[in-house]
Amino acid sequence: MGEMQCRNLGVPTYAFNERGEPVIGEVGELVVTGPIPNMPLYFWGDENNVRYLESYFEFFYDEAGNPYWRHGDWLKLIDRPESVTAIIYGRSDSTINRHGIRMGTAEIYDPIEALPEIVDSLVIDLEYLGRDSRLLLFVQLQPGHELDSKLIERIRTTMKTAVSARMLPDEIHSVPVVPRNLTGKKLEVPIRKLLLGNALDNVLTRDTLAEPTSIDWFLEFSARHNSNC
């Protein structure tokens, strides 16, 4: 978490709520509504800017349908007499920042899903608003396999050697199916928001899921998780 005395000159920075509305005194998504000099133009090797657009421009839009830049951090703006103070709380997207190491989730999925027992996986970091990181790993297993102590140890050993010991999950859970949208993308950010206590209606609709019932296990898990917080 960091505090800035004011917004940068010439940078139209706002905190947006779930409805895409700018808010003051509340935590929201850090959104920049206009171009700034240090905004990247593309990712190297990203054909047709697919990753670039998915990462920053598929979340909030103006009334004409033009996309805003969403930076991927939680922000609170506080209106004070001398200026508007900005407090940045950390990542709001699927990027993991754990024990000082920042890593994309794809780097974790590759070695885990190479294990023959695992069909698919989903990793969620519940670090939020200054709280410590809590890393949850969900695995979809091949038929006939179960998440026993031996498989858990193999997963942890694989992550330690192929990823980083600092990225070892706090919990590993077996799930019937990993939720994906209609284009096959894992629903990392919606599941993260759900596990942080957001209502399903504010996170996604079942019509956007490749398998509409794939969210049910996570709804039950979220209810149990948040009731124990």
C-alpha positions as CSV (number, residue, x, y, z in Angstrom):
1,M,0.0,0.0,0.0
2,G,1.3,3.5,-0.9
3,E,0.0,7.0,-0.6
4,M,0.5,9.9,-3.0
5,Q,-0.1,13.5,-2.0
6,C,-1.9,14.2,-5.3
7,R,-2.7,12.9,-8.7
8,N,0.0,13.4,-11.4
9,L,-0.3,16.6,-13.4
10,G,-2.0,15.9,-16.7
11,V,-3.1,12.3,-15.8
12,P,-6.9,11.9,-15.6
13,T,-6.9,9.3,-12.9
14,Y,-10.0,8.0,-11.2
15,A,-11.3,5.2,-8.9
16,F,-14.1,3.3,-10.6
17,N,-16.6,1.1,-8.9
18,E,-18.1,-2.1,-10.3
19,R,-20.6,0.0,-12.4
20,G,-17.9,2.0,-14.0
21,E,-18.7,5.1,-12.0
22,P,-15.9,7.4,-10.5
23,V,-16.0,7.4,-6.7
24,I,-14.3,9.5,-4.0
25,G,-13.5,8.0,-0.6
26,E,-14.1,4.4,-1.7
27,V,-11.8,1.8,-3.0
28,G,-12.1,1.2,-6.7
29,E,-10.2,0.2,-9.9
30,L,-7.5,2.6,-10.9
31,V,-8.7,4.0,-14.3
32,V,-7.0,6.5,-16.6
33,T,-9.6,8.1,-18.9
34,G,-7.2,9.8,-21.4
35,P,-3.7,9.2,-23.0
36,I,-0.6,9.8,-21.0
37,P,3.1,10.0,-22.2
38,N,4.3,6.8,-20.5
39,M,1.4,4.6,-21.5
40,P,2.7,1.6,-23.5
41,L,1.5,1.2,-27.0
42,Y,1.9,-2.6,-27.4
43,F,3.4,-5.8,-26.0
44,W,6.4,-7.2,-27.8
45,G,5.4,-10.3,-29.9
46,D,1.6,-9.7,-29.2
47,E,0.0,-10.3,-32.5
48,N,-2.9,-8.0,-33.2
49,N,-2.5,-6.5,-29.7
50,V,-4.7,-9.3,-28.3
51,R,-3.0,-9.5,-24.9
52,Y,-2.5,-5.8,-24.7
53,L,-6.2,-5.0,-25.2
54,E,-7.4,-7.9,-22.9
55,S,-5.1,-6.6,-20.1
56,Y,-6.1,-3.0,-20.1
57,F,-9.0,-2.1,-22.3
58,E,-11.8,-4.7,-21.8
59,F,-13.3,-3.4,-18.6
60,F,-14.6,0.2,-18.6
61,Y,-16.0,2.4,-21.4
62,D,-17.3,5.9,-21.9
63,E,-20.8,6.7,-23.1
64,A,-19.7,6.3,-26.7
65,G,-18.3,2.9,-26.1
66,N,-14.7,3.9,-26.2
67,P,-12.5,1.9,-23.8
68,Y,-10.7,3.4,-20.8
69,W,-7.4,2.2,-19.5
70,R,-7.7,0.0,-16.4
71,H,-4.3,-0.2,-14.7
72,G,-5.0,-3.3,-12.5
73,D,-4.6,-1.7,-9.1
74,W,-7.0,-0.8,-6.2
75,L,-7.2,2.9,-5.6
76,K,-8.9,5.2,-3.2
77,L,-9.1,9.0,-3.8
78,I,-9.6,11.2,-0.7
79,D,-10.8,14.7,-1.3
80,R,-8.8,17.0,1.1
81,P,-8.7,20.8,1.2
82,E,-5.2,21.0,-0.2
83,S,-5.4,18.3,-2.9
84,V,-6.9,14.9,-3.7
85,T,-4.8,12.2,-2.0
86,A,-4.4,8.9,-3.8
87,I,-3.9,5.7,-1.9
88,I,-2.9,2.6,-3.9
89,Y,-3.6,-0.7,-2.2
90,G,-2.1,-3.3,-4.7
91,R,-3.1,-5.5,-7.6
92,S,-6.8,-5.9,-8.5
93,D,-6.2,-8.2,-11.5
94,S,-4.8,-11.7,-11.8
95,T,-1.1,-10.7,-11.5
96,I,0.3,-12.2,-8.3
97,N,2.6,-10.1,-6.1
98,R,3.7,-12.5,-3.4
99,H,6.6,-11.9,-0.9
100,G,8.1,-9.3,-3.2
101,I,7.9,-11.4,-6.4
102,R,5.5,-10.4,-9.1
103,M,4.4,-13.2,-11.5
104,G,1.8,-13.9,-14.2
105,T,-0.4,-16.8,-13.5
106,A,0.5,-18.5,-16.8
107,E,4.0,-19.2,-15.4
108,I,2.3,-21.2,-12.6
109,Y,-0.2,-23.1,-14.8
110,D,2.3,-24.5,-17.3
111,P,4.3,-26.8,-14.9
112,I,1.2,-27.8,-12.9
113,E,-0.9,-28.8,-15.9
114,A,2.0,-30.9,-17.2
115,L,1.4,-33.3,-14.3
116,P,-0.5,-36.3,-15.8
117,E,-3.2,-36.2,-13.0
118,I,-4.2,-32.7,-13.7
119,V,-6.6,-31.5,-16.5
120,D,-6.8,-27.8,-15.6
121,S,-5.9,-25.4,-12.8
122,L,-6.8,-22.0,-11.4
123,V,-4.7,-19.9,-9.0
124,I,-6.2,-17.1,-7.0
125,D,-4.3,-14.6,-4.8
126,L,-6.5,-13.1,-2.1
127,E,-4.1,-10.3,-1.2
128,Y,-6.4,-7.2,-0.9
129,L,-6.3,-3.7,0.6
130,G,-3.1,-4.2,2.6
131,R,-3.8,-7.8,3.8
132,D,-1.2,-10.5,3.4
133,S,-1.2,-12.6,0.3
134,R,-3.2,-15.9,0.6
135,L,-2.6,-18.1,-2.5
136,L,-5.3,-20.6,-3.4
137,L,-4.7,-23.3,-6.0
138,F,-7.7,-25.2,-7.5
139,V,-7.1,-28.3,-9.7
140,Q,-9.4,-30.2,-12.0
141,L,-8.2,-33.8,-11.9
142,Q,-8.3,-36.6,-14.5
143,P,-11.0,-39.2,-13.9
144,G,-9.9,-41.8,-11.4
145,H,-7.5,-39.6,-9.5
146,E,-7.9,-37.9,-6.2
147,L,-6.2,-35.0,-4.4
148,D,-4.4,-37.1,-1.8
149,S,-1.3,-36.2,0.3
150,K,1.1,-37.7,-2.3
151,L,-0.4,-35.6,-5.2
152,I,-0.4,-32.5,-3.0
153,E,3.3,-33.0,-2.3
154,R,4.1,-33.5,-6.0
155,I,2.3,-30.3,-6.9
156,R,4.2,-28.4,-4.2
157,T,7.5,-29.9,-5.3
158,T,6.8,-29.0,-8.9
159,M,5.9,-25.4,-8.0
160,K,9.0,-25.1,-5.8
161,T,11.4,-26.3,-8.5
162,A,9.7,-25.0,-11.7
163,V,8.2,-21.7,-10.4
164,S,9.4,-20.4,-7.0
165,A,9.3,-21.5,-3.4
166,R,7.7,-18.2,-2.6
167,M,4.7,-19.1,-4.9
168,L,3.8,-22.2,-2.9
169,P,0.0,-22.1,-2.3
170,D,-1.5,-21.8,1.1
171,E,-4.3,-24.2,0.1
172,I,-4.9,-26.7,-2.7
173,H,-8.4,-27.8,-3.6
174,S,-9.9,-30.2,-6.1
175,V,-12.8,-28.8,-8.2
176,P,-15.2,-30.5,-10.6
177,V,-14.3,-28.1,-13.4
178,V,-12.3,-24.8,-13.8
179,P,-14.7,-22.0,-14.9
180,R,-13.9,-20.6,-18.3
181,N,-15.8,-18.1,-20.5
182,L,-17.2,-18.8,-24.0
183,T,-13.8,-18.1,-25.6
184,G,-12.0,-20.5,-23.2
185,K,-10.4,-17.9,-20.9
186,K,-10.0,-18.8,-17.2
187,L,-12.2,-16.6,-15.0
188,E,-9.4,-15.6,-12.7
189,V,-10.5,-12.0,-11.9
190,P,-14.3,-12.9,-11.4
191,I,-13.5,-15.8,-9.2
192,R,-11.1,-13.6,-7.2
193,K,-13.8,-11.0,-6.7
194,L,-16.3,-13.7,-5.7
195,L,-13.9,-15.1,-3.1
196,L,-13.3,-11.6,-1.7
197,G,-17.0,-11.3,-0.9
198,N,-18.6,-9.8,-4.0
199,A,-22.1,-11.0,-5.0
200,L,-22.3,-13.2,-8.1
201,D,-24.5,-10.7,-9.9
202,N,-21.8,-8.0,-9.6
203,V,-19.1,-10.4,-10.9
204,L,-20.4,-12.3,-13.9
205,T,-23.5,-13.9,-15.5
206,R,-23.9,-17.6,-16.2
207,D,-24.5,-16.8,-19.9
208,T,-20.8,-15.9,-20.3
209,L,-19.6,-19.3,-19.0
210,A,-18.7,-22.2,-21.2
211,E,-20.2,-24.5,-18.6
212,P,-22.9,-22.5,-16.6
213,T,-22.7,-24.9,-13.6
214,S,-18.9,-24.5,-13.3
215,I,-19.4,-21.6,-10.9
216,D,-21.5,-23.5,-8.4
217,W,-18.6,-25.1,-6.5
218,F,-17.0,-21.7,-6.1
219,L,-20.2,-20.1,-4.8
220,E,-20.4,-22.7,-2.1
221,F,-16.7,-22.4,-1.3
222,S,-17.0,-18.6,-1.2
223,A,-19.9,-18.8,1.3
224,R,-17.8,-21.1,3.5
225,H,-14.7,-19.0,3.2
226,N,-16.3,-15.6,3.9
227,S,-18.3,-17.0,6.8
228,N,-15.0,-17.9,8.5
229,C,-13.3,-14.6,7.8
